[in-house]
C-alpha cells in the first residue's frame, strides 16, 4: 500500500469518526433536553399536587358555603398574584356570584367583567368540561366588546367532578401579566374537590333549612298556632 492510499483511507476514517461523534453529540443534546423537560414537568406536577393538598387541608370540615368560598378565594389569590377571582354557582334558572378581587378590577364598556355573564353563558361554561379562554366565553355569548381582549387575561375553570358541575371559577388580571399554564393547572387541580365541597355545603344548608322548618312546625303545633 503506497503512502497516498494510506493517507486517503486515514482521512476517510477520521471523517467518518467525526461524523459519528457529531451524531452522538446531537443525540446526547436531545436526551439532555428531554430530561430537562421531564424534570420541569415533574416539578410543575409537584407544585400542582402540593397546592391541592394544602387547599384540601384548609377547607376540610367547612360546612358553610360562604366560608368555604372565602377560604378558597384567599388561597387562589395567594397562588395567583394580582388576580381577581369570582365563583359562579348555578341555580335552577339563575346563578349566584361570589367575588374576591384585588384593587385592580378590570372593566368592559363601563361594566365589571363579572357582570357580563348571563345565565346561559354560566350554564355553557359550567358544562364545557374544559378551561375556557376569553375567546371561548365570547363564543358562548359573553356580553361586552371583544376589544377588552387587549387588556384582560381571563379564564374560566369549570368545577367538574365526574361530569357534574355546580359552576366555575373565573380568574382574570391584566394582560400585561398574562395568566400562565402552570397557574391554570393549579386551579384545575382543585376543581373536583371544591366541586364536592360546594355540593356538600349546599346539602348541609338544605338539611338545616328542612330541620328548621320541621322544628318551627312542631313549635307551632305545641302553641296551638
C-alpha positions as CSV (number, residue, x, y, z in Angstrom):
1,X,0.0,0.0,0.0
2,X,1.5,3.3,-1.0
3,X,1.6,6.4,1.1
4,X,-1.2,8.3,-0.8
5,X,-3.6,5.4,-0.5
6,X,-2.9,5.0,3.3
7,X,-3.4,8.8,3.8
8,X,-6.7,8.7,1.9
9,X,-8.0,5.9,4.0
10,X,-6.9,7.6,7.1
11,X,-8.7,10.8,6.1
12,X,-11.8,8.8,5.3
13,X,-11.6,7.1,8.7
14,X,-11.2,10.4,10.5
15,X,-14.1,12.0,8.6
16,X,-16.3,9.0,9.5
17,X,-15.4,9.2,13.2
18,X,-16.1,13.0,13.2
19,X,-19.5,12.4,11.6
20,X,-20.3,9.7,14.2
21,X,-19.1,11.9,17.0
22,X,-21.3,14.8,15.9
23,X,-24.3,12.5,15.5
24,X,-23.7,11.1,19.0
25,X,-23.3,14.6,20.4
26,X,-26.7,15.6,18.8
27,X,-28.3,12.5,20.4
28,X,-26.9,13.4,23.8
29,X,-28.2,17.0,23.4
30,X,-31.7,15.7,22.6
31,X,-31.6,13.3,25.5
32,X,-30.5,16.1,27.9
33,X,-33.2,18.4,26.6
34,X,-35.8,15.6,27.1
35,X,-34.5,15.0,30.7
36,X,-34.6,18.8,31.5
37,X,-38.2,19.0,30.0
38,X,-39.3,15.9,32.0
39,X,-37.8,17.3,35.2
40,X,-39.5,20.7,34.6
41,X,-42.9,18.9,34.1
42,X,-42.2,16.8,37.2
43,X,-41.6,19.9,39.3
44,X,-44.7,21.5,37.9
45,X,-46.7,18.4,38.7
46,X,-45.4,18.5,42.3
47,X,-46.4,22.1,42.6
48,X,-50.0,21.3,41.4
49,X,-50.2,18.4,43.8
50,X,-48.7,20.4,46.7
51,X,-51.2,23.2,46.3
52,X,-54.1,20.8,46.0
53,X,-53.0,19.1,49.3
54,X,-52.7,22.4,51.1
55,X,-56.0,23.5,49.7
56,X,-58.0,20.4,50.7
57,X,-56.5,20.5,54.2
58,X,-57.6,24.2,54.5
59,X,-61.2,23.5,53.6
60,X,-61.6,20.2,55.4
61,X,-64.6,20.2,57.7
62,X,-66.0,23.5,56.4
63,X,-69.8,23.3,56.0
64,X,-70.8,26.9,55.4
65,X,-70.8,27.8,51.7
66,X,-69.8,31.5,52.2
67,X,-66.9,30.5,54.5
68,X,-65.8,27.8,52.0
69,X,-65.7,30.3,49.1
70,X,-63.9,32.9,51.2
71,X,-61.2,30.4,52.1
72,X,-60.9,29.2,48.6
73,X,-60.7,32.7,47.1
74,X,-58.0,33.7,49.5
75,X,-55.9,30.5,48.7
76,X,-56.3,31.1,45.0
77,X,-55.2,34.7,45.3
78,X,-52.1,33.6,47.1
79,X,-51.3,31.3,44.3
80,X,-52.1,33.8,41.5
81,X,-50.8,37.3,42.4
82,X,-52.9,40.4,41.4
83,X,-55.7,38.1,40.1
84,X,-59.4,38.7,40.5
85,X,-61.3,35.6,41.5
86,X,-65.1,35.0,41.1
87,X,-67.2,31.9,41.7
88,X,-70.2,31.5,39.5
89,X,-72.6,28.9,41.0
90,X,-75.6,27.6,39.1
91,X,-79.1,27.7,40.4
92,X,-82.3,26.3,38.8
93,X,-83.0,29.2,36.5
94,X,-80.3,31.6,37.6
95,X,-76.9,31.7,39.2
96,X,-75.2,33.3,42.2
97,X,-71.9,35.2,42.1
98,X,-69.2,35.5,44.8
99,X,-66.4,37.9,44.0
100,X,-62.9,38.1,45.6
101,X,-60.8,40.8,43.9
102,X,-57.6,42.7,44.0
103,X,-57.5,46.5,44.0
104,X,-57.3,46.4,40.2
105,X,-60.7,45.3,38.8
106,X,-61.0,45.4,35.0
107,X,-64.0,46.9,33.3
108,X,-65.6,46.1,30.0
109,X,-67.5,49.0,28.4
110,X,-68.1,50.6,31.9
111,X,-69.1,47.2,33.3
112,X,-67.2,44.9,35.5
113,X,-66.2,41.7,33.8
114,X,-68.3,39.6,36.3
115,X,-71.4,41.5,35.2
116,X,-71.0,40.4,31.6
117,X,-72.3,36.9,32.2
118,X,-75.8,35.7,31.6
119,X,-77.4,32.5,32.9
120,X,-77.0,30.9,29.5
121,X,-73.3,31.7,29.5
122,X,-72.8,30.4,33.0
123,X,-74.5,27.1,32.1
124,X,-72.5,26.8,28.9
125,X,-69.2,27.3,30.7
126,X,-70.1,25.1,33.6
127,X,-71.0,22.2,31.2
128,X,-68.0,22.7,28.9
129,X,-65.7,20.3,30.8
130,X,-62.6,22.3,29.8
131,X,-60.9,25.5,30.8
132,X,-62.3,28.4,28.7
133,X,-60.4,31.4,27.4
134,X,-62.0,34.8,26.9
135,X,-62.4,33.9,23.2
136,X,-64.3,30.8,24.2
137,X,-66.5,32.8,26.6
138,X,-67.4,35.3,23.9
139,X,-68.3,32.4,21.5
140,X,-70.6,31.2,24.3
141,X,-72.4,34.5,24.4
142,X,-70.4,36.7,26.9
143,X,-71.8,40.2,26.9
144,X,-69.5,43.1,26.1
145,X,-67.0,44.2,23.5
146,X,-64.2,41.8,22.3
147,X,-61.9,44.9,22.4
148,X,-61.3,44.1,26.0
149,X,-59.2,41.2,24.9
150,X,-56.2,43.6,24.6
151,X,-56.2,44.3,28.3
152,X,-57.6,41.2,30.0
153,X,-56.1,37.8,30.6
154,X,-59.1,35.7,31.7
155,X,-60.0,32.1,32.0
156,X,-63.0,30.1,33.4
157,X,-62.3,26.8,35.1
158,X,-65.4,24.6,35.4
159,X,-65.9,22.9,38.8
160,X,-66.3,19.4,37.2
161,X,-66.4,16.3,39.2
162,X,-67.2,13.2,37.2
163,X,-69.4,15.1,34.8
164,X,-71.3,17.1,37.5
165,X,-70.5,20.8,37.8
166,X,-72.1,23.3,40.2
167,X,-70.4,26.2,38.4
168,X,-67.0,27.6,37.6
169,X,-64.1,29.8,38.8
170,X,-63.4,32.9,36.9
171,X,-59.8,34.2,37.2
172,X,-58.6,37.3,35.4
173,X,-55.9,40.0,35.6
174,X,-54.2,42.5,33.3
175,X,-52.9,41.1,30.1
176,X,-49.6,42.8,30.9
177,X,-49.2,39.9,33.3
178,X,-51.0,37.1,31.5
179,X,-52.1,34.0,33.4
180,X,-49.8,31.1,32.9
181,X,-50.5,27.4,32.1
182,X,-48.9,26.4,35.4
183,X,-51.3,28.7,37.3
184,X,-54.3,27.4,35.5
185,X,-53.2,23.8,36.1
186,X,-53.0,24.5,39.8
187,X,-56.6,25.8,39.8
188,X,-57.7,22.9,37.6
189,X,-56.2,20.5,40.2
190,X,-58.5,21.7,43.0
191,X,-61.7,22.0,40.9
192,X,-63.0,18.4,41.5
193,X,-62.5,18.6,45.3
194,X,-64.0,22.1,45.5
195,X,-67.0,20.9,43.5
196,X,-67.7,18.2,46.0
197,X,-67.2,20.6,48.9
198,X,-69.7,23.1,47.4
199,X,-72.2,20.3,46.9
200,X,-71.7,19.1,50.5
201,X,-72.3,22.7,51.9
202,X,-75.4,23.1,49.9
203,X,-76.7,19.7,51.0
204,X,-76.0,20.6,54.6
205,X,-77.7,24.0,54.2
206,X,-80.7,22.2,52.7
207,X,-80.9,19.8,55.7
208,X,-80.6,22.7,58.1
209,X,-83.5,24.5,56.5
210,X,-85.6,21.3,56.5
211,X,-84.8,20.7,60.1
212,X,-85.6,24.3,61.0
213,X,-88.9,24.1,59.2
214,X,-89.8,20.9,61.0
215,X,-88.9,22.4,64.4
216,X,-90.9,25.5,63.6
217,X,-93.9,23.4,62.6
218,X,-93.6,21.4,65.8
219,X,-93.4,24.6,67.9
220,X,-96.5,26.0,66.2
221,X,-98.4,22.8,66.9
222,X,-97.4,22.9,70.6
223,X,-98.5,26.5,70.9
224,X,-101.8,26.0,69.0
225,X,-100.8,28.3,66.2
